[in-house]
Amino acid sequence: MAPQKLTEYERRRLENIKRNDQMLAALNIRSKLSQLSQSTKRAQTKSYKVSPEKKQRTETPIVLRRSLRARGVAPDPLSAGGLKDDFDETQNSISKKNSKLDSETTLMKRAYEKGPISMRDAYRTDASDRKLIETILDCSTELRLSEGNEVLGSSKLGRKVRGSIDIATMKLEPENIARVVPGRIMNLKFLPTTDARIVVVGNKFGDVGFWNVNAEDEDEDGIYLYHPHPAPISGIVCNSFSLSKIFTSCYDGFIRLMDMEKERFDLVYTSDYAVFSMSQKPDDLNSLYFGEGNGELSIWDARTGKSSSSWSLHQYRINTIDFNPQNTNIMATSSTDGTACIWDLRNVGVNGPASLKTIRHERAVHSTYFAPSGRFLATTSADDMVGLFSGDTYENMTMVYHNNQTGRWISSFRGIWGWDDSYVFIGNMRRGVDVISTTGKDVVATLQSEHMSAIPCRFDMHLYEVGMLAGATSGGQVYIWKPS
């Protein structure tokens, strides 16, 4: 086949290509382009490779921030410009506790809103809790069998046994010390019975712990731990009428009933606002009084299973609720707004019960409690004062100086009455218990012991055993003083 004849355009194109190739070859351009391309590839590859040499660490790390506690500086819990602690009980307002729960807390809350929690699911200790359940149920049975026995006397009415105590005889022995729960104890109560010595405590993690002080089984230490709440325990109610039923409340708005017979924690109340305190009239099992949100006092009725009333009594949170033992229609509340108030529940109007008296402190009032006779009232405030009030309308006032500055890492001090109107017991920063006399109107003694290794903040006195006092610490320990 004869070759195809090229057109004039194609012939000139081929000649130009040949001439350009000859010029590039003469100037050695292709070789230089090849070298440049290879050099660029090596540079790009090198830039993406990790250097085999590791950066040397400095001898001492640079600390950008240290807490006050790490530097050994005690914080001011009421400083307006200081850091706020979620569990600081002296703050006027706490973001997620006085307002609607945030989304993260709401998710946690929903997990607990499903209803009752079995004691088995809430139990957190390796040893079995059968011994505890059986002991409490036995105590409850003994109480029912003894209801007609005159020996019970005033305890049958759920009232405190009154009696004087020689402070010098109160001692702390090593066998009466135990770490019941992890972390800070917010509340503690003696189980109100003479058939066993059992302490119930609640901590800032939502745990409820029991300590059977006189546990006889050598294989058990008498410590039992449950986790029925998602937030700090704000109240524990144990009633001598029904030992097997214990109410607990928490900062995330839950109130549960621990029922030993059913072996479960029933959910009896839930709120979008925090529950900061809880109490019950000594002669009324059908109602619970609790401080909710910013100064609200609510009443839960066991007969309807609902909150029956709610009144705004304070500007900020209610820290304690107490009833006059001799007239339970008279109620006292303490608040972070710097006041303690006395109310008459027989005279309730649109705005709530009638206010009989308002006691003002310069800072938050951590507690206010009636004396066993009902004739005295004691307040504990962050202004470093313990107030003593007496008279028909509590018009007689004495302010006793006491250092109440505990710091954020431990619970606030709350002074409680003993077994008569003589003494108020309150912890101090020297790992002791100060005793304030109503006659001497000052600190007249201090309970101290070489076995005391932490600061006691919260206390309870045994209803029926004069001289038995329990104190709790921020490390989860419970110390029990008894007459020697």
QUIQUIQUI-V456001 format. One record per residue. RES is the residue in three letters. PSI is psi as a letter, one per 20 degrees, with the letter a starting at -180 (999 if undefined). OMEGA is omega in degrees with one decimal (* if undefined). D_CENTER is the distance of its C-alpha to the mean C-alpha in Angstrom with 2 decimals. Layout:
res=RES psi=PSI omega=OMEGA d_center=D_CENTER
res=RES psi=PSI omega=OMEGA d_center=D_CENTER
This chain:
res=MET psi=p omega=-176.2 d_center=103.83
res=ALA psi=p omega=179.4 d_center=104.74
res=PRO psi=q omega=-178.7 d_center=101.84
res=GLN psi=p omega=-177.6 d_center=100.46
res=LYS psi=p omega=-179.3 d_center=101.81
res=LEU psi=q omega=174.9 d_center=99.19
res=THR psi=r omega=-179.2 d_center=99.12
res=GLU psi=h omega=-179.7 d_center=99.60
res=TYR psi=g omega=-179.0 d_center=95.91
res=GLU psi=h omega=179.8 d_center=94.71
res=ARG psi=g omega=-179.7 d_center=97.26
res=ARG psi=h omega=179.0 d_center=96.11
res=ARG psi=g omega=179.6 d_center=92.39
res=LEU psi=h omega=178.8 d_center=93.09
res=GLU psi=h omega=178.9 d_center=95.10
res=ASN psi=h omega=178.4 d_center=92.23
res=ILE psi=g omega=-179.3 d_center=89.72
res=LYS psi=g omega=-179.0 d_center=92.13
res=ARG psi=h omega=179.6 d_center=92.75
res=ASN psi=h omega=177.5 d_center=89.03
res=ASP psi=h omega=179.9 d_center=88.38
res=GLN psi=h omega=179.8 d_center=91.19
res=MET psi=g omega=178.8 d_center=89.75
res=LEU psi=h omega=179.4 d_center=86.23
res=ALA psi=h omega=-179.1 d_center=87.77
res=ALA psi=h omega=-178.7 d_center=89.83
res=LEU psi=i omega=179.4 d_center=86.79
res=ASN psi=k omega=-176.5 d_center=84.46
res=ILE psi=g omega=-176.0 d_center=81.78
res=ARG psi=h omega=-179.7 d_center=80.36
res=SER psi=g omega=-178.7 d_center=79.67
res=LYS psi=h omega=176.6 d_center=77.72
res=LEU psi=h omega=178.4 d_center=75.66
res=SER psi=g omega=179.4 d_center=74.79
res=GLN psi=g omega=179.5 d_center=73.66
res=LEU psi=h omega=179.4 d_center=71.54
res=SER psi=g omega=179.5 d_center=69.82
res=GLN psi=h omega=179.2 d_center=68.96
res=SER psi=h omega=178.9 d_center=67.60
res=THR psi=g omega=179.1 d_center=65.29
res=LYS psi=g omega=180.0 d_center=63.90
res=ARG psi=h omega=180.0 d_center=63.18
res=ALA psi=g omega=179.5 d_center=61.33
res=GLN psi=g omega=178.8 d_center=59.15
res=THR psi=g omega=-177.7 d_center=58.35
res=LYS psi=h omega=-177.4 d_center=57.51
res=SER psi=h omega=-178.7 d_center=55.11
res=TYR psi=i omega=-179.8 d_center=52.92
res=LYS psi=q omega=177.5 d_center=52.94
res=VAL psi=p omega=-179.9 d_center=50.06
res=SER psi=p omega=-178.9 d_center=51.34
res=PRO psi=i omega=-179.7 d_center=51.51
res=GLU psi=p omega=178.2 d_center=50.41
res=LYS psi=q omega=-179.7 d_center=46.67
res=LYS psi=p omega=-177.9 d_center=45.17
res=GLN psi=p omega=177.3 d_center=44.68
res=ARG psi=q omega=176.2 d_center=41.20
res=THR psi=q omega=-178.2 d_center=40.89
res=GLU psi=g omega=-178.4 d_center=40.45
res=THR psi=p omega=179.7 d_center=37.25
res=PRO psi=q omega=179.2 d_center=34.80
res=ILE psi=o omega=179.7 d_center=34.33
res=VAL psi=o omega=-178.0 d_center=30.76
res=LEU psi=h omega=-175.1 d_center=30.27
res=ARG psi=p omega=176.1 d_center=26.80
res=ARG psi=q omega=-179.3 d_center=24.70
res=SER psi=r omega=177.0 d_center=21.33
res=LEU psi=h omega=-178.4 d_center=21.42
res=ARG psi=h omega=179.1 d_center=19.73
res=ALA psi=h omega=179.1 d_center=22.41
res=ARG psi=j omega=178.6 d_center=25.04
res=GLY psi=k omega=-179.2 d_center=23.83
res=VAL psi=p omega=179.1 d_center=23.27
res=ALA psi=p omega=-178.6 d_center=20.53
res=PRO psi=q omega=172.6 d_center=19.16
res=ASP psi=o omega=-174.2 d_center=19.43
res=PRO psi=i omega=-178.6 d_center=16.05
res=LEU psi=j omega=-178.8 d_center=18.18
res=SER psi=p omega=-177.0 d_center=20.88
res=ALA psi=h omega=-177.3 d_center=22.02
res=GLY psi=j omega=-176.4 d_center=23.30
res=GLY psi=r omega=176.6 d_center=20.64
res=LEU psi=q omega=-178.7 d_center=18.29
res=LYS psi=p omega=178.1 d_center=15.10
res=ASP psi=p omega=-179.4 d_center=11.70
res=ASP psi=h omega=-177.3 d_center=9.62
res=PHE psi=j omega=177.4 d_center=6.53
res=ASP psi=o omega=-174.1 d_center=9.27
res=GLU psi=i omega=-177.2 d_center=9.02
res=THR psi=i omega=-178.8 d_center=12.82
res=GLN psi=q omega=177.7 d_center=13.97
res=ASN psi=h omega=177.9 d_center=16.34
res=SER psi=q omega=179.4 d_center=15.46
res=ILE psi=p omega=-167.2 d_center=13.18
res=SER psi=g omega=-173.6 d_center=15.41
res=LYS psi=i omega=-178.1 d_center=13.81
res=LYS psi=h omega=179.9 d_center=11.62
res=ASN psi=i omega=179.3 d_center=14.61
res=SER psi=a omega=178.7 d_center=17.25
res=LYS psi=q omega=-179.0 d_center=18.35
res=LEU psi=q omega=177.9 d_center=16.45
res=ASP psi=r omega=-172.4 d_center=18.20
res=SER psi=g omega=-178.7 d_center=20.39
res=GLU psi=g omega=178.8 d_center=18.33
res=THR psi=h omega=179.3 d_center=15.29
res=THR psi=h omega=178.2 d_center=17.97
res=LEU psi=g omega=178.0 d_center=19.46
res=MET psi=h omega=-178.8 d_center=16.34
res=LYS psi=g omega=-179.2 d_center=15.94
res=ARG psi=h omega=179.2 d_center=19.59
res=ALA psi=h omega=-179.7 d_center=19.23
res=TYR psi=i omega=-178.3 d_center=17.15
res=GLU psi=j omega=-175.3 d_center=19.47
res=LYS psi=i omega=178.9 d_center=22.34
res=GLY psi=b omega=-176.0 d_center=21.92
res=PRO psi=q omega=174.7 d_center=21.38
res=ILE psi=p omega=179.5 d_center=20.04
res=SER psi=q omega=178.2 d_center=22.04
res=MET psi=h omega=178.2 d_center=20.55
res=ARG psi=g omega=-179.8 d_center=22.75
res=ASP psi=h omega=-178.3 d_center=21.30
res=ALA psi=i omega=-174.0 d_center=17.65
res=TYR psi=p omega=-174.0 d_center=18.74
res=ARG psi=j omega=-178.6 d_center=18.01
res=THR psi=q omega=-177.3 d_center=20.15
res=ASP psi=g omega=-177.7 d_center=23.85
res=ALA psi=q omega=-179.7 d_center=25.21
res=SER psi=q omega=177.9 d_center=25.91
res=ASP psi=j omega=-178.9 d_center=23.73
res=ARG psi=h omega=-178.3 d_center=26.94
res=LYS psi=g omega=178.7 d_center=27.13
res=LEU psi=g omega=-178.5 d_center=23.78
res=ILE psi=g omega=-178.9 d_center=24.77
res=GLU psi=h omega=-179.8 d_center=28.23
res=THR psi=g omega=-178.7 d_center=27.15
res=ILE psi=h omega=177.7 d_center=24.96
res=LEU psi=h omega=176.7 d_center=27.71
res=ASP psi=g omega=178.4 d_center=30.29
res=CYS psi=h omega=178.8 d_center=28.51
res=SER psi=h omega=178.0 d_center=28.38
res=THR psi=g omega=178.5 d_center=32.08
res=GLU psi=h omega=179.2 d_center=33.02
res=LEU psi=g omega=-179.6 d_center=31.46
res=ARG psi=h omega=-179.6 d_center=33.54
res=LEU psi=h omega=-175.7 d_center=36.63
res=SER psi=j omega=-173.9 d_center=36.24
res=GLU psi=h omega=-179.6 d_center=35.76
res=GLY psi=j omega=-176.5 d_center=39.29
res=ASN psi=p omega=-178.8 d_center=39.20
res=GLU psi=i omega=-178.0 d_center=39.57
res=VAL psi=h omega=-178.8 d_center=37.78
res=LEU psi=h omega=177.6 d_center=34.42
res=GLY psi=c omega=-175.9 d_center=35.39
res=SER psi=h omega=-179.8 d_center=32.62
res=SER psi=h omega=177.3 d_center=29.95
res=LYS psi=h omega=179.3 d_center=31.64
res=LEU psi=j omega=179.6 d_center=30.51
res=GLY psi=j omega=-178.7 d_center=26.89
res=ARG psi=q omega=-179.3 d_center=27.27
res=LYS psi=q omega=171.5 d_center=26.41
res=VAL psi=p omega=-177.6 d_center=29.24
res=ARG psi=q omega=178.9 d_center=30.52
res=GLY psi=q omega=179.6 d_center=32.16
res=SER psi=q omega=-178.8 d_center=32.65
res=ILE psi=p omega=172.7 d_center=31.57
res=ASP psi=o omega=-175.4 d_center=33.22
res=ILE psi=h omega=-177.0 d_center=30.50
res=ALA psi=i omega=-178.1 d_center=32.76
res=THR psi=i omega=-177.4 d_center=32.57
res=MET psi=p omega=-174.9 d_center=28.81
res=LYS psi=q omega=176.0 d_center=28.40
res=LEU psi=o omega=-179.9 d_center=25.91
res=GLU psi=q omega=-177.2 d_center=27.51
res=PRO psi=h omega=-178.1 d_center=26.60
res=GLU psi=i omega=179.3 d_center=26.49
res=ASN psi=k omega=177.4 d_center=23.67
res=ILE psi=p omega=178.9 d_center=21.21
res=ALA psi=q omega=171.1 d_center=19.18
res=ARG psi=o omega=-170.3 d_center=16.48
res=VAL psi=h omega=-178.2 d_center=14.74
res=VAL psi=r omega=172.2 d_center=12.02
res=PRO psi=q omega=173.8 d_center=11.65
res=GLY psi=a omega=-172.6 d_center=9.28
res=ARG psi=p omega=175.3 d_center=7.13
res=ILE psi=p omega=-179.3 d_center=6.86
res=MET psi=h omega=-177.5 d_center=4.86
res=ASN psi=q omega=171.9 d_center=7.91
res=LEU psi=q omega=179.5 d_center=11.33
res=LYS psi=q omega=165.8 d_center=14.64
res=PHE psi=p omega=170.2 d_center=18.18
res=LEU psi=p omega=-172.1 d_center=19.94
res=PRO psi=m omega=178.9 d_center=22.63
res=THR psi=q omega=175.9 d_center=25.74
res=THR psi=i omega=-176.9 d_center=28.42
res=ASP psi=i omega=178.1 d_center=29.31
res=ALA psi=q omega=176.0 d_center=26.44
res=ARG psi=n omega=-176.0 d_center=23.79
res=ILE psi=p omega=177.9 d_center=20.58
res=VAL psi=p omega=177.0 d_center=17.03
res=VAL psi=p omega=-179.2 d_center=14.12
res=VAL psi=q omega=174.3 d_center=10.58
res=GLY psi=p omega=-176.2 d_center=7.26
res=ASN psi=a omega=-174.7 d_center=5.18
res=LYS psi=i omega=178.9 d_center=3.17
res=PHE psi=i omega=-176.9 d_center=6.56
res=GLY psi=j omega=178.8 d_center=7.00
res=ASP psi=q omega=172.3 d_center=9.17
res=VAL psi=p omega=-176.9 d_center=10.73
res=GLY psi=q omega=177.0 d_center=13.06
res=PHE psi=q omega=174.0 d_center=16.21
res=TRP psi=o omega=173.2 d_center=18.49
res=ASN psi=n omega=-170.5 d_center=22.03
res=VAL psi=h omega=-176.4 d_center=23.17
res=ASN psi=k omega=178.0 d_center=26.82
res=ALA psi=p omega=-174.7 d_center=27.03
res=GLU psi=i omega=-178.0 d_center=30.77
res=ASP psi=p omega=-178.0 d_center=31.00
res=GLU psi=h omega=-178.6 d_center=31.73
res=ASP psi=i omega=-179.8 d_center=30.66
res=GLU psi=q omega=178.6 d_center=27.05
res=ASP psi=j omega=178.9 d_center=24.49
res=GLY psi=j omega=-178.7 d_center=22.83
res=ILE psi=p omega=179.9 d_center=19.49
res=TYR psi=p omega=-174.2 d_center=18.30
res=LEU psi=p omega=177.4 d_center=15.41
res=TYR psi=q omega=178.2 d_center=14.64
res=HIS psi=n omega=-178.1 d_center=12.81
res=PRO psi=i omega=-174.3 d_center=13.17
res=HIS psi=q omega=179.9 d_center=10.45
res=PRO psi=j omega=-173.1 d_center=10.24
res=ALA psi=r omega=-177.1 d_center=6.76
res=PRO psi=p omega=179.1 d_center=3.03
res=ILE psi=p omega=-176.1 d_center=4.63
res=SER psi=i omega=-179.6 d_center=5.92
res=GLY psi=q omega=174.4 d_center=9.15
res=ILE psi=p omega=178.5 d_center=11.59
res=VAL psi=o omega=175.1 d_center=15.29
res=CYS psi=p omega=-176.6 d_center=18.00
res=ASN psi=p omega=-177.9 d_center=21.48
res=SER psi=i omega=176.6 d_center=24.54
res=PHE psi=h omega=-175.5 d_center=26.70
res=SER psi=n omega=-173.7 d_center=25.13
res=LEU psi=h omega=-174.5 d_center=23.45
res=SER psi=j omega=-179.2 d_center=23.35
res=LYS psi=o omega=-176.0 d_center=21.11
res=ILE psi=p omega=177.4 d_center=17.39
res=PHE psi=p omega=174.1 d_center=15.28
res=THR psi=q omega=178.2 d_center=11.62
res=SER psi=r omega=-178.3 d_center=9.93
res=CYS psi=r omega=-175.9 d_center=7.35
res=TYR psi=i omega=-179.8 d_center=7.19
res=ASP psi=j omega=170.3 d_center=10.28
res=GLY psi=j omega=-179.4 d_center=12.37
res=PHE psi=q omega=166.1 d_center=12.82
res=ILE psi=p omega=-179.1 d_center=13.84
res=ARG psi=q omega=175.8 d_center=15.31
res=LEU psi=o omega=176.2 d_center=17.77
res=MET psi=o omega=-176.3 d_center=18.06
res=ASP psi=o omega=-177.4 d_center=21.83
res=MET psi=h omega=-179.3 d_center=23.33
res=GLU psi=g omega=178.4 d_center=26.82
res=LYS psi=i omega=-178.5 d_center=26.26
res=GLU psi=l omega=178.1 d_center=23.94
res=ARG psi=r omega=173.3 d_center=21.60
res=PHE psi=o omega=177.9 d_center=18.43
res=ASP psi=q omega=175.2 d_center=20.06
res=LEU psi=o omega=-176.6 d_center=18.64
res=VAL psi=i omega=-179.7 d_center=19.60
res=TYR psi=q omega=175.0 d_center=18.17
res=THR psi=q omega=-175.5 d_center=17.04
res=SER psi=q omega=173.8 d_center=17.01
res=ASP psi=i omega=-179.6 d_center=17.31
res=TYR psi=q omega=-177.2 d_center=15.04
res=ALA psi=q omega=169.3 d_center=11.39
res=VAL psi=o omega=-173.5 d_center=10.81
res=PHE psi=i omega=-177.4 d_center=9.14
res=SER psi=q omega=-177.6 d_center=10.73
res=MET psi=q omega=179.7 d_center=13.10
res=SER psi=r omega=-179.5 d_center=16.14
res=GLN psi=q omega=174.8 d_center=19.56
res=LYS psi=p omega=-179.2 d_center=22.98
res=PRO psi=h omega=-176.3 d_center=24.29
res=ASP psi=j omega=-178.3 d_center=27.44
res=ASP psi=o omega=180.0 d_center=26.32
res=LEU psi=i omega=-172.3 d_center=24.89
res=ASN psi=i omega=-175.6 d_center=25.62
res=SER psi=q omega=171.3 d_center=23.11
res=LEU psi=p omega=176.2 d_center=19.40
res=TYR psi=p omega=-178.3 d_center=18.47
res=PHE psi=q omega=176.9 d_center=15.37
res=GLY psi=p omega=-171.8 d_center=14.51
res=GLU psi=p omega=176.1 d_center=14.73
res=GLY psi=b omega=-177.4 d_center=15.16
res=ASN psi=n omega=171.9 d_center=17.13
res=GLY psi=j omega=-180.0 d_center=18.10
res=GLU psi=p omega=171.0 d_center=19.01
res=LEU psi=p omega=-179.4 d_center=19.22
res=SER psi=q omega=178.8 d_center=19.92
res=ILE psi=p omega=176.5 d_center=21.47
res=TRP psi=p omega=-177.0 d_center=21.47
res=ASP psi=o omega=-178.5 d_center=24.71
res=ALA psi=h omega=-177.5 d_center=24.95
res=ARG psi=h omega=178.6 d_center=28.69
res=THR psi=i omega=-177.2 d_center=28.51
res=GLY psi=k omega=-177.7 d_center=25.18
res=LYS psi=r omega=173.8 d_center=24.53
res=SER psi=o omega=-173.4 d_center=23.10
res=SER psi=h omega=-178.9 d_center=26.08
res=SER psi=q omega=176.6 d_center=25.41
res=SER psi=p omega=-178.9 d_center=23.39
res=TRP psi=q omega=175.6 d_center=24.06
res=SER psi=o omega=-174.0 d_center=23.15
res=LEU psi=h omega=-177.5 d_center=22.71
res=HIS psi=r omega=178.6 d_center=21.08
res=GLN psi=h omega=179.3 d_center=21.32
res=TYR psi=a omega=-171.8 d_center=17.62
res=ARG psi=q omega=175.7 d_center=14.34
res=ILE psi=p omega=-174.6 d_center=14.49
res=ASN psi=h omega=178.3 d_center=12.10
res=THR psi=q omega=175.4 d_center=13.86
res=ILE psi=p omega=-178.2 d_center=16.72
res=ASP psi=q omega=-178.3 d_center=19.33
res=PHE psi=q omega=177.5 d_center=22.87
res=ASN psi=p omega=-175.9 d_center=25.98
res=PRO psi=h omega=-178.1 d_center=26.87
res=GLN psi=i omega=177.3 d_center=30.55
res=ASN psi=n omega=-171.6 d_center=30.37
res=THR psi=i omega=172.7 d_center=27.43
res=ASN psi=i omega=178.0 d_center=28.75
res=ILE psi=p omega=-175.0 d_center=27.51
res=MET psi=q omega=176.6 d_center=23.86
res=ALA psi=p omega=178.0 d_center=21.93
res=THR psi=q omega=174.1 d_center=19.09
res=SER psi=q omega=-173.5 d_center=17.46
res=SER psi=q omega=175.0 d_center=16.63
res=THR psi=i omega=178.0 d_center=15.94
res=ASP psi=j omega=176.0 d_center=19.59
res=GLY psi=j omega=179.8 d_center=20.76
res=THR psi=q omega=166.9 d_center=21.97
res=ALA psi=p omega=-173.5 d_center=21.63
res=CYS psi=q omega=175.8 d_center=23.82
res=ILE psi=p omega=-174.0 d_center=25.71
res=TRP psi=q omega=175.5 d_center=26.80
res=ASP psi=o omega=-176.7 d_center=29.55
res=LEU psi=i omega=177.0 d_center=28.75
res=ARG psi=i omega=-177.6 d_center=32.47
res=ASN psi=n omega=-176.1 d_center=33.38
res=VAL psi=p omega=177.6 d_center=31.61
res=GLY psi=a omega=-179.0 d_center=33.22
res=VAL psi=h omega=-177.2 d_center=32.74
res=ASN psi=j omega=177.8 d_center=30.04
res=GLY psi=a omega=-177.9 d_center=28.19
res=PRO psi=q omega=-179.9 d_center=28.66
res=ALA psi=p omega=178.8 d_center=30.87
res=SER psi=p omega=179.7 d_center=29.37
res=LEU psi=h omega=-178.2 d_center=30.82
res=LYS psi=q omega=174.2 d_center=29.44
res=THR psi=p omega=178.6 d_center=27.32
res=ILE psi=p omega=-175.4 d_center=26.16
res=ARG psi=p omega=170.9 d_center=25.72
res=HIS psi=r omega=-178.7 d_center=24.02
res=GLU psi=h omega=-179.9 d_center=24.49
res=ARG psi=a omega=-175.5 d_center=20.84
res=ALA psi=q omega=175.5 d_center=17.48
res=VAL psi=o omega=-175.8 d_center=17.31
res=HIS psi=h omega=-177.0 d_center=14.08
res=SER psi=q omega=168.6 d_center=15.58
res=THR psi=p omega=-175.0 d_center=18.90
res=TYR psi=q omega=173.7 d_center=20.21
res=PHE psi=q omega=172.9 d_center=23.72
res=ALA psi=r omega=-178.4 d_center=25.72
res=PRO psi=h omega=179.4 d_center=27.06
res=SER psi=i omega=-175.9 d_center=30.35
res=GLY psi=i omega=-176.0 d_center=28.84
res=ARG psi=i omega=179.1 d_center=31.13
res=PHE psi=q omega=174.8 d_center=28.59
res=LEU psi=p omega=178.8 d_center=25.41
res=ALA psi=p omega=176.5 d_center=23.07
res=THR psi=q omega=174.9 d_center=20.88
res=THR psi=p omega=-174.4 d_center=18.70
res=SER psi=q omega=175.9 d_center=18.80
res=ALA psi=i omega=176.0 d_center=18.20
res=ASP psi=j omega=178.0 d_center=22.00
res=ASP psi=k omega=177.4 d_center=22.30
res=MET psi=q omega=168.6 d_center=23.59
res=VAL psi=o omega=-177.8 d_center=23.05
res=GLY psi=p omega=175.7 d_center=25.13
res=LEU psi=p omega=-175.2 d_center=27.27
res=PHE psi=p omega=-179.4 d_center=29.07
res=SER psi=r omega=-177.2 d_center=31.86
res=GLY psi=r omega=-177.1 d_center=34.91
res=ASP psi=h omega=178.9 d_center=35.71
res=THR psi=k omega=179.0 d_center=33.79
res=TYR psi=k omega=-178.0 d_center=31.56
res=GLU psi=h omega=179.8 d_center=33.93
res=ASN psi=p omega=-172.9 d_center=34.12
res=MET psi=p omega=171.9 d_center=31.59
res=THR psi=p omega=177.4 d_center=30.89
res=MET psi=p omega=-179.5 d_center=28.54
res=VAL psi=p omega=179.2 d_center=27.71
res=TYR psi=p omega=175.5 d_center=26.78
res=HIS psi=p omega=-179.6 d_center=23.77
res=ASN psi=o omega=-177.4 d_center=22.08
res=ASN psi=j omega=-177.9 d_center=18.52
res=GLN psi=o omega=-175.3 d_center=17.94
res=THR psi=h omega=-173.7 d_center=15.18
res=GLY psi=r omega=-173.4 d_center=14.73
res=ARG psi=h omega=-171.5 d_center=11.99
res=TRP psi=i omega=174.1 d_center=11.30
res=ILE psi=r omega=-178.8 d_center=10.23
res=SER psi=q omega=179.3 d_center=8.48
res=SER psi=q omega=176.3 d_center=11.16
res=PHE psi=p omega=174.1 d_center=13.91
res=ARG psi=o omega=179.5 d_center=14.58
res=GLY psi=p omega=179.4 d_center=18.10
res=ILE psi=q omega=177.8 d_center=19.00
res=TRP psi=q omega=173.6 d_center=22.53
res=GLY psi=c omega=-172.5 d_center=24.45
res=TRP psi=j omega=170.6 d_center=27.06
res=ASP psi=a omega=-176.3 d_center=29.32
res=ASP psi=j omega=-172.0 d_center=29.57
res=SER psi=g omega=-168.5 d_center=30.37
res=TYR psi=q omega=167.8 d_center=27.17
res=VAL psi=p omega=-179.3 d_center=23.67
res=PHE psi=p omega=-178.7 d_center=21.49
res=ILE psi=q omega=-179.1 d_center=19.13
res=GLY psi=r omega=174.5 d_center=18.04
res=ASN psi=r omega=-176.0 d_center=19.81
res=MET psi=i omega=179.7 d_center=19.79
res=ARG psi=k omega=178.8 d_center=22.68
res=ARG psi=l omega=177.9 d_center=20.77
res=GLY psi=a omega=178.1 d_center=22.10
res=VAL psi=o omega=177.6 d_center=21.63
res=ASP psi=q omega=179.3 d_center=23.73
res=VAL psi=o omega=-179.3 d_center=25.64
res=ILE psi=p omega=-178.4 d_center=26.74
res=SER psi=p omega=177.3 d_center=29.88
res=THR psi=h omega=177.2 d_center=30.77
res=THR psi=g omega=178.1 d_center=34.42
res=GLY psi=i omega=178.6 d_center=34.30
res=LYS psi=l omega=179.1 d_center=31.75
res=ASP psi=r omega=175.0 d_center=30.36
res=VAL psi=o omega=-175.6 d_center=28.58
res=VAL psi=i omega=179.8 d_center=31.13
res=ALA psi=r omega=176.4 d_center=29.60
res=THR psi=p omega=175.1 d_center=26.88
res=LEU psi=o omega=-179.3 d_center=25.74
res=GLN psi=q omega=-180.0 d_center=26.10
res=SER psi=q omega=175.1 d_center=26.73
res=GLU psi=i omega=179.9 d_center=27.85
res=HIS psi=i omega=-178.2 d_center=25.41
res=MET psi=o omega=-175.0 d_center=22.38
res=SER psi=j omega=-178.8 d_center=21.22
res=ALA psi=r omega=-176.3 d_center=17.85
res=ILE psi=o omega=176.9 d_center=16.49
res=PRO psi=p omega=-176.5 d_center=15.21
res=CYS psi=g omega=-177.0 d_center=12.75
res=ARG psi=q omega=-173.4 d_center=11.82
res=PHE psi=q omega=168.3 d_center=14.86
res=ASP psi=q omega=176.2 d_center=16.66
res=MET psi=q omega=-179.5 d_center=20.41
res=HIS psi=p omega=-175.7 d_center=22.32
res=LEU psi=h omega=-169.8 d_center=24.00
res=TYR psi=j omega=178.3 d_center=27.30
res=GLU psi=o omega=-176.9 d_center=27.66
res=VAL psi=p omega=178.2 d_center=28.43
res=GLY psi=i omega=179.0 d_center=27.25
res=MET psi=o omega=-175.0 d_center=24.47
res=LEU psi=p omega=178.5 d_center=21.26
res=ALA psi=p omega=176.2 d_center=18.04
res=GLY psi=q omega=-177.3 d_center=15.80
res=ALA psi=q omega=-174.5 d_center=12.66
res=THR psi=r omega=178.5 d_center=12.09
res=SER psi=i omega=178.8 d_center=10.20
res=GLY psi=j omega=178.3 d_center=12.45
res=GLY psi=j omega=-179.7 d_center=11.54
res=GLN psi=q omega=173.0 d_center=14.64
res=VAL psi=p omega=178.8 d_center=15.69
res=TYR psi=p omega=-178.0 d_center=18.86
res=ILE psi=o omega=174.1 d_center=21.13
res=TRP psi=q omega=178.5 d_center=23.97
res=LYS psi=q omega=174.1 d_center=27.02
res=PRO psi=p omega=-179.2 d_center=30.46
res=SER psi=999 omega=* d_center=32.95
